[in-house]
Amino acid sequence: MRALVLAAGRGTGLYPFTDTRPKAMLPVAGEKLLDSALEKLRAAGVTDVVMVVGHCADKIINYFSGGAAHGMTIQYVRQNDPTDIRDAIRLSRDHFQPGEGFLLVYADVLTSGNIYRHVIQTFGSFNQPVAAICHTPQAQNFGTVYLDADMRITRLVEKPSQKEVGNYVLAGVFVMPYKLFDLLEGQEMVESLNEIISSTGLRSAIWEEPWLDAQRPWDLLKGNQMVMRTWTGARVSGTVQLRGAVQFRGPVWIESEVVIESGASIFGPCFIGKGSFLGNGVLVRPNTSIGAGCTIGFGVELKNCVLLDKVQVGRLSYIGDSVVGEGAYIGSGTLTVNHNLDRTEIVLPLKDGMVNSGSDKLGAFVGDGAHVGASNTLAAGTVIAPDQVVPHRYTYPGGGD
């Protein structure tokens, strides 16, 4: 079965990280969302992929190329002005043949297990169109799915009112008939799915394992934890250099050419990417993901955070409950505060205004290429734009603001 993978979305709610990359190229637990999707597709037996790209499209095309590294063939469709799912699917029509069913995949959805295999198996059992559905605590942010006693989908509501919010939402994976292309010529996605329900029927594939559609930057921390909870053992490359006594505990995954100096403590689950350097006395606490080529200075503490590639963190800094973008620099002695003194929920300044995170424990979100000077204290919920420069906090001869 051929897959149509939708990877054009920008994900504006995930600012500051999606200004400089597609949403599907965000990293979680050491791999990009799109990496995870393609690996699971191949494991489910799908090796022929049509991928719709849009925002920062070349970052996807240059990274995945023709798909050989993933054991598959990838053809690309450019959505130059990504507007909606309907438009993305319509642009792909010429890559499919009449009468051909296909797997439709939202590339930015993250699952702990192989949801694609589950959907394909459900299709094989009933030979009808299939939609994966799941529970989520944020059901009000997604379309509501109504089911009959045999767990067949009877109706979809795209923007449910408070009274209409149900237990199940669409999980972003479908087996669709070619007919969907025809339906989308004259109506929106949910209307087309409802017509499929009334004509051929639409089966549900209930996904009961963890599932996440990241909507906000702190969701990257949730996804990181979700994936790392499935790790049961350590994976340490034989090329890792330990320059003295280093303490390990729990499922620690370390890629090749990493150098760790004496006195470091690494507590899993955690991930350390290829070619990174950890200085003397570094403390890596659980649910931390360090990208490739990072430099972590003496005495730094990292806790429940995601560092993208090529991040530098200066000595004696603390990064907790935070996400730091690619190529960012964090000066020595910088601290991320991860709670308000009154323990109120943390509100962040994002592109669509001030947004309540719903959490009383959250650190900073630092965009790609940003430079934070030495001795800064970043308040809970700080958001730093890509390439922004935050001066050193001088005490003599004057302030650095």
C-alpha positions in Angstrom: 0.0 0.0 0.0 1.3 3.5 -0.9 1.3 6.2 1.8 0.5 9.9 1.4 2.4 11.7 4.1 1.4 15.3 4.9 4.4 17.2 6.1 3.8 20.7 4.8 2.5 22.2 8.1 4.2 25.0 9.8 2.8 24.5 13.3 2.7 28.2 14.3 1.7 27.3 17.8 5.1 25.7 18.3 7.0 29.0 18.1 9.9 29.7 18.3 11.0 26.4 16.9 8.8 26.2 13.8 9.9 29.6 12.4 13.0 27.8 11.2 11.8 24.3 10.3 8.7 22.3 9.4 6.8 21.0 12.4 7.5 17.4 11.3 11.2 18.1 11.6 11.0 18.8 15.3 13.1 16.3 17.4 11.8 14.1 20.2 14.0 11.6 22.1 16.8 11.8 19.6 14.9 11.6 16.4 12.7 13.9 14.3 9.0 13.4 14.2 9.2 12.5 10.5 12.0 10.1 11.1 9.8 8.3 13.6 6.9 8.2 11.1 8.9 6.8 8.2 10.6 4.2 10.4 7.2 2.9 11.6 5.8 3.0 8.1 8.6 0.8 6.8 8.1 -1.6 9.7 4.5 -1.8 8.7 5.5 -2.8 5.2 5.0 0.5 3.5 8.0 1.5 1.3 6.4 3.7 -1.4 5.7 7.2 -0.1 4.3 10.4 -1.6 5.1 13.3 0.7 3.6 16.8 0.6 6.1 19.5 1.8 5.6 23.2 2.2 7.1 25.4 4.9 10.9 25.1 4.8 10.4 22.3 2.3 14.1 22.0 1.3 15.0 20.9 4.9 12.9 17.8 4.4 13.9 17.1 0.9 17.6 17.6 1.6 17.4 15.4 4.7 15.4 12.5 3.3 16.3 12.8 -0.4 14.8 9.8 -2.3 14.2 7.8 0.9 17.0 5.2 0.3 18.4 5.7 3.8 15.0 4.7 5.2 14.6 1.7 2.8 11.8 3.4 0.8 11.0 5.5 -2.2 9.9 9.1 -1.6 8.3 11.4 -4.2 7.6 15.0 -3.2 4.7 17.3 -3.9 5.3 21.0 -3.0 2.4 22.9 -1.4 3.9 26.4 -1.9 1.2 28.1 0.1 0.2 25.6 2.8 -3.4 26.4 3.7 -5.2 23.2 4.7 -5.2 19.4 4.5 -7.8 19.5 1.7 -5.4 21.4 -0.6 -2.4 19.2 0.3 -4.3 16.0 -0.6 -5.7 17.4 -3.8 -2.3 18.4 -5.0 -1.2 14.7 -4.7 -3.9 13.3 -6.9 -1.8 12.6 -9.9 0.5 10.2 -7.9 -2.4 7.7 -7.3 -4.5 5.6 -9.7 -8.3 5.4 -9.7 -9.4 2.5 -7.6 -6.3 2.6 -5.5 -6.6 2.8 -1.8 -3.9 4.5 0.2 -2.6 5.2 3.7 -3.1 8.8 4.7 -0.6 10.0 7.4 -0.3 13.3 9.3 3.5 13.3 9.7 3.6 15.4 12.9 1.6 12.9 15.0 3.8 11.0 17.5 2.9 7.5 19.0 4.9 5.2 21.2 4.0 2.1 19.1 3.3 1.4 15.5 -0.1 3.0 14.7 0.3 2.4 11.0 0.5 -1.4 11.3 -2.6 -1.3 13.5 -4.6 0.7 10.9 -3.4 -1.5 8.0 -4.4 -4.6 10.0 -7.8 -3.2 10.7 -8.3 -2.5 7.0 -7.2 -6.0 6.2 -9.9 -7.4 8.5 -12.8 -5.3 7.2 -11.8 -4.2 3.7 -13.4 -0.8 4.3 -11.9 2.7 4.8 -10.4 3.1 8.2 -9.6 6.0 10.6 -7.4 5.7 13.6 -9.0 7.2 16.7 -7.8 7.7 20.3 -8.4 9.4 23.6 -6.7 12.6 24.5 -7.1 15.0 27.4 -7.3 17.9 25.0 -10.2 16.5 23.0 -11.7 20.0 22.6 -8.8 20.9 20.3 -9.7 18.1 17.8 -12.7 16.8 15.9 -15.0 14.6 17.8 -15.8 11.0 16.6 -19.1 9.3 17.2 -19.3 5.5 17.2 -22.1 2.9 17.0 -22.2 -0.3 19.2 -19.9 -2.1 16.7 -17.3 0.7 16.9 -18.0 1.9 13.4 -17.8 5.7 12.9 -21.2 7.2 12.5 -20.3 11.0 12.4 -17.5 13.5 12.7 -17.7 17.0 14.1 -14.8 19.2 13.2 -15.2 22.0 15.7 -17.4 20.5 18.5 -19.2 22.7 21.0 -18.7 22.0 24.7 -21.7 19.7 24.6 -20.5 17.8 21.5 -16.9 17.1 22.8 -16.7 13.3 22.9 -14.3 10.6 24.1 -12.6 9.9 20.8 -10.7 12.1 18.3 -9.2 11.4 14.9 -5.6 10.2 15.4 -4.2 11.3 12.0 -3.9 8.0 10.2 -6.4 6.7 7.7 -6.8 4.1 4.9 -8.7 6.1 2.3 -10.3 5.2 -1.1 -9.3 7.1 -4.3 -12.8 8.5 -4.1 -11.5 11.0 -1.4 -9.8 13.0 -4.2 -13.1 13.4 -6.0 -15.0 14.4 -2.8 -12.3 17.0 -1.9 -12.9 18.9 -5.2 -16.1 20.3 -3.8 -16.0 20.2 0.0 -13.8 20.2 3.1 -12.1 17.2 4.7 -14.6 16.5 7.5 -17.5 16.8 5.0 -15.8 14.3 2.7 -15.2 11.9 5.5 -18.8 12.1 6.6 -19.8 11.3 3.0 -17.6 8.2 3.0 -19.3 7.3 6.3 -22.7 7.5 4.7 -21.7 5.7 1.5 -19.1 3.0 2.0 -18.8 3.2 5.8 -15.7 4.1 7.9 -14.2 1.7 10.4 -12.4 2.8 13.5 -9.0 1.6 14.5 -8.9 2.4 18.2 -5.4 3.4 19.4 -5.0 2.8 23.1 -1.3 3.5 23.4 0.2 6.9 24.1 -0.5 9.5 21.3 0.5 13.1 20.8 -0.2 15.8 18.3 2.1 18.6 19.5 0.4 21.9 19.5 2.6 24.0 21.8 6.4 24.1 22.5 6.0 22.4 25.9 4.4 19.4 24.1 8.0 18.5 22.9 8.8 17.8 26.5 5.7 15.6 26.8 6.6 13.7 23.6 10.2 13.3 24.8 8.9 11.7 28.1 6.3 9.6 26.2 8.9 7.9 24.0 11.6 7.5 26.7 9.1 5.7 29.0 9.2 2.8 26.5 13.0 2.4 26.8 14.1 -0.5 28.9 17.8 -0.8 28.5 21.0 1.1 27.8 22.4 1.6 24.3 25.9 3.0 24.3 28.1 3.2 21.2 31.5 1.5 21.4 33.1 4.7 20.2 32.1 6.7 23.3 35.1 8.1 25.2 34.8 8.1 29.0 37.7 10.2 30.3 37.7 9.0 33.9 35.0 7.8 36.3 31.5 8.4 34.9 28.3 7.2 36.7 25.4 5.7 34.6 22.0 4.7 35.8 18.9 3.6 33.9 18.2 3.4 30.2 20.9 5.7 28.7 21.2 6.0 24.9 24.5 7.5 23.7 25.4 7.7 20.0 28.9 7.5 18.5 31.9 9.8 19.1 30.6 11.3 22.3 33.2 12.4 24.8 32.3 12.5 28.5 34.8 13.8 31.1 35.4 12.5 34.6 32.8 13.1 37.3 29.8 13.2 35.0 26.6 11.5 36.1 24.1 10.3 33.5 20.7 9.2 34.7 18.3 7.7 32.2 16.1 7.7 30.4 18.1 10.1 28.4 19.7 10.6 25.0 23.0 12.0 23.9 23.6 12.6 20.2 26.6 11.9 18.0 29.7 13.9 18.6 28.6 15.7 21.7 30.9 16.7 24.5 30.1 16.6 28.3 32.5 18.3 30.6 33.7 17.4 34.1 30.9 17.1 36.7 28.0 17.4 34.3 24.7 16.0 35.7 22.2 14.7 33.2 18.9 13.9 34.9 16.0 11.8 33.5 14.0 12.7 30.3 16.8 14.8 28.8 17.6 14.7 25.1 20.9 16.2 23.9 21.3 16.6 20.2 24.3 15.9 18.0 27.4 18.1 18.2 26.5 19.8 21.5 29.0 21.1 24.0 28.0 21.0 27.7 30.4 22.7 30.1 31.8 21.9 33.5 29.2 21.4 36.3 26.1 21.9 34.1 22.9 20.3 35.2 20.3 19.3 32.6 16.9 18.0 33.6 13.8 17.1 31.6 14.9 19.2 28.6 15.4 18.9 24.9 18.5 20.4 23.4 18.6 20.4 19.6 21.9 19.9 17.6 25.0 22.1 18.1 23.8 23.7 21.4 26.5 25.1 23.7 25.8 25.4 27.4 28.5 27.2 29.5 29.8 26.0 32.8 27.7 25.9 36.0 24.4 26.5 34.2 21.1 24.8 34.9 18.6 24.0 32.1 15.4 22.4 33.3 11.9 21.7 31.8 13.1 23.7 28.7 13.7 23.4 25.0 16.8 24.9 23.4 17.0 25.4 19.6 19.7 24.4 17.2 23.0 26.3 17.4 21.9 28.3 20.4 24.5 29.5 22.9 23.8 29.6 26.7 26.4 31.5 28.6 28.1 30.3 31.8 26.1 30.5 35.0 22.7 30.8 33.3 19.7 29.4 35.2 16.3 28.6 33.9 13.7 29.0 36.6 10.9 26.5 36.2 8.2 27.6 38.5 6.5 30.7 40.0 6.9 31.3 43.7 3.1 31.1 44.1 3.0 28.0 42.0 0.5 29.5 39.6 0.2 28.1 36.1 2.9 29.5 33.7 1.8 31.8 30.9 4.0 32.3 27.9 4.2 35.0 25.2 3.7 33.2 21.9 2.7 34.5 18.4 -1.0 34.3 19.1 -0.7 36.1 22.4 -0.3 35.1 26.0 -1.0 31.4 26.4 -1.6 29.5 29.6 0.5 26.3 29.6 -1.8 24.6 32.1 1.4 23.7 34.0 3.0 25.2 37.1 6.4 23.8 36.2 8.0 25.0 33.0 11.3 26.5 32.0 12.5 28.5 28.9 12.1 28.0 25.2 15.1 29.3 23.2 15.0 29.6 19.5 17.6 28.5 16.9 20.8 30.5 16.9 19.9 32.6 20.0 22.7 33.8 22.2 22.1 34.1 25.9 24.9 35.9 27.8 26.6 34.7 31.0 24.9 34.9 34.4 21.4 35.3 33.2 18.3 34.0 35.1 15.5 33.2 32.7 12.1 33.4 34.3 9.6 30.5 34.0 8.0 30.6 30.6 10.6 32.7 29.0 10.5 32.6 25.1 13.5 33.8 23.2 13.2 34.3 19.4 15.6 32.7 16.9 18.9 34.6 16.6 18.0 36.9 19.5 20.9 38.1 21.6 20.4 38.4 25.4 23.3 40.4 26.9 25.5 39.3 29.8 24.2 40.3 33.2 27.1 42.5 34.1 27.4 43.9 37.7 30.5 46.0 36.9 31.0 48.5 35.3 27.3 48.6 34.5 24.1 46.7 33.6 24.0 44.6 30.5 20.5 45.5 29.5 
